[in-house]
Amino acid sequence: MARRGALFGVWGADGRNPVRLIEVGADQVLLSGQKFFASGADVLDMAIVTVRDAAGATLLVAVPTAGLAGRLFPEEWSVSGMRATASGRCDLEACATSRAMILGGPDDFFREPWFHGGVWRYAAVQLGGMYALAAAATKQLCAQGRSTAPLQASRLRRIVTSCETGHLWVSAAAAATEAPAAPRAAAQSAVLARLKVAEEAISVLALVDEALGAASFGLTHPAERVRRDLLFYLRQADPDGMGHSAMERILDDVAARRRWGLT
């Protein structure tokens, strides 16, 4: 399917009843439980779902979304941000599939540097939101003839440098994490990049609000939806815990301490 251009997405967040895999035969398994944050259900061709087996290990199971009719509840997505993602609950109770749809082995999902290291992709999406806000601010200020006013020019300069800082961090993290034979420690580059991009995004959000004023809070303004989506996505997923664990790993590794100038 991937070679034919099918769109895949990962659904990792469990609902109140975590998804489990039940053995029912030599080639058939059943899924039980629910997923939350099942994003992109209206556009994905295949959902890659995290499940627990009888031993408690995590497996990845490919589930064609064409077979999920009546199991998706995007209307339950009741938050202000990311409303266009078609996120919501997915009920996988008694969903039958074959053993051939299991991808990899137990706990392969958590292999480093690709598990924590994969958060550079979060940062890349957030950076895209920053650039969208920068473009919206520039367009409005230029249309009003205010882009070169001293205070507005200063704001645009700070927005540009924040976006460039985020771009440099994301580029470096992607190169480190996705390199052939990347070491486990490369994951920390991605975590730090994700957290740094969040800091710069908060700065950009504030600067754009100052630059555009109350007009950008209108529901039809191009910055309004981007602001809501970015604010919500910056809270994904447990940034405080991610930063704490990253620093623990760096401080416990002599080479990592040297890499980040802590020796």
N, C-alpha and C positions, 0 to 999 in steps of 0.2 A: 504493500500500500504506500509506503514512504516513497518508493521509486516512482509511483504514479502520481505523486504530488499530494497525497492525503495529509490532512492536518492533524497532528497529535497534540495532546495536552496531558499534564500530570495532575491528578486529583489526590492530594495527600492529606488534607484536613478531614479528620473523622468527625462525624456527628455524635449524638449522645450514645449511640450504639456503634462502637468501632467495627469496621469491616473485618470479617474473618473468612478464612478459606476452609471449607468442609469437604473432606474426601468422600466421594460417593461411588467410585468405581476406578477401574484401571486407567481410563482416559478422561473421565468426567469429574468436575468439581463444582461445588456450589459456593456462592458468596452469600454472606449474611451481614447485615448492618447497613450503615448509612455514611455517606460522605457529605461534608459541608464545603462551601467555597468551590463547588463544582463549576468552575468558570468555563465559558465558551461553549456551553452545551449546544447552542444553536448553530455553531459553526464547525465544531470539531468533528472529524471522522472517526477518531479513535481516542478513547480516554485510557491513560495509563494509571491504574488505580493501585495504591498501596494497601496491602492486606496482611493480616497476621495469620501464620499457620498454627497448627496444633502445638508446636514447640515454642511459640511466641516469637519466632523470627519473622522479619518483614520480607514479603515478596512483592513483585510487580506483576500485575495482571492486565493484559490488554483487553479492553471491553469496547466493541463497536457501538457507537452512540445510536446507530440505526435501530438497535434492539432495546433501547431504553425508553420507548414510548410509554407514557404513564408513570414513569419513575422519576421524572425531573420536576422540580418545583422552584423555578426561578422567581416566582411571585413572592417567595418568602425572604428574598433579599431586601431587607428593610433598612438599609443604611443610605446616607446621602451620597457617598462617593462610589465610583466604579459601577454605576447602574447599567451601563451599556455592555457589561461583560457577560450578561446572562448567567451570573453566578446564582448559587442556591443549593438546596439540598438535593441529593440523589439517593434514592432508596434502592439498595442492591439486595434486599432480602429475597432469598431463594432464586437468585439470578444464576442460571446454569451456564457453564463455559467448559472448554476443554483444557486439558493439561498443556496442550501445545501453546496456549495463550499466556502461559507463565513465562516471564522474561527473566533470564539470569537465575542466580541461586539465592539462597537465604541471606538476607542482609547485604546483598550487593548494592542496594540502594544507598547505603551509608558509606560506601568506599570513598576514601579521600585520595586526592584533593578535590574530587568532583562533587561531593555532597555539600559541605560548607562552601567549597570553592565555587559552586554554581551560583552563589548569590551575586556574583558580578552581573548576572543577567537582570536581577532585580534593579541593581544600580543603573544599568543601561536603560531600562524602561523609565526610571525616575529621571534620568538625565534627559530623555526625550521630552518629558513633561516640562523640564526646566527650559529647554530650547523653545518649546511651543509658547511658553509664557513670555520668553524674551522677544520672540517674533511679534506676539500680540501687543506688547508694550511699545516696541519700536514702531509698528504700523500706526498705532493710535497717536503717538507723540509726533511722528512725522506728518500725519494728516492734520494735526492741530498746529503745526509749525512750532512745536515746543521742544523738539529733540535736542536742540543746541542750547537751550536755556541752561545756565550753569548747574542748577540743582538736578535737573533732569538728565543732563549729560553725565553728571557724576553717578547718578543711579544706573544709567545704562552701562557705564564703564564697569561698575561693580557687578552688574548682572553678567556681563561678558566674561569677566575674570572668574566668577563663580562657575559658570558653565565650562570654561576651559579647564579649571581645576578638576571638575568632575570628569571631564573627558580624558584627561591625562591619567587619573586614577583608574578609571574603568578600562582604558586601553592597556595599561600595565598589568592590571589584575587578569584580564582575559588572556594576555600573552603568557603570563606565568602559569595560570591554571590549566590552560588548554595545550600547553607545550607537550610534545611527546615525552613520555616517561617523567612527567612532572612529579616532584616529590610531594609528600603529604603536607609539608609545611607551606606549600604554595597556596593552600586554602586560606591562610591568614591574610594574604594580599587581597583576596576577594572580599573577605569580611571587613577589613579596614577600608577598602574602597567603597563598599556599600554604606558604611557608617559616615565616611567623609562626604559622599554624595548627598546623604540625608542632611548633613549640616549645611552644605552649600544650597540645597534646595530650600531649606527654611529661610535662608538669607534672601534667595531670589523671590520667594513668595512675598516676603515683607517689602522688598524693594518694588516689586510690581504693583502691590497694593498702593504704595505711596505714589508711584508714578502715574497710575491710572485713576486713582480716586474712586469715588462711589460708583462711577459708571460701570466699572468692571464687575460689579455684583449683580447687574441685571441678568436675568435668566437667558437672554439671547446674546450676551456678550461672549466672544470667543474665549476669553480667559476664564469665565466663570466655571464651566464644567472641568477644564483642566485643573483649576485650583482645587476643586472638590476631590477629583480623582487622585491628584498627587498627594494631598494631605492625608487621605485614607491609606494610600499605598505605602507611604513612608512609615506607617505603623506595622507593616508586614515584614518579617514575622519575628517577633520578639527581638527587636534590635538591642535592647539592654542586655539580655542574656547572651546574645551573639557576641557583643563586644567584650563582655566579661570573660567568656570562655576563650575568646581569641587571645586576650592578653595573658591569661593563664598559660596557654600553650606557648606563647612567645617567651614568656619569662622562664618557662621550664626547659627551654631549648637553647643551648649555648650559641649555636649557629644562627638561630632566629634573633637572639638578642643582639648579635653582631650585625645582622642584616638591618635591623631597625635602629641601630645606634644606641643600644642600651647597655653597652659594655664600656 
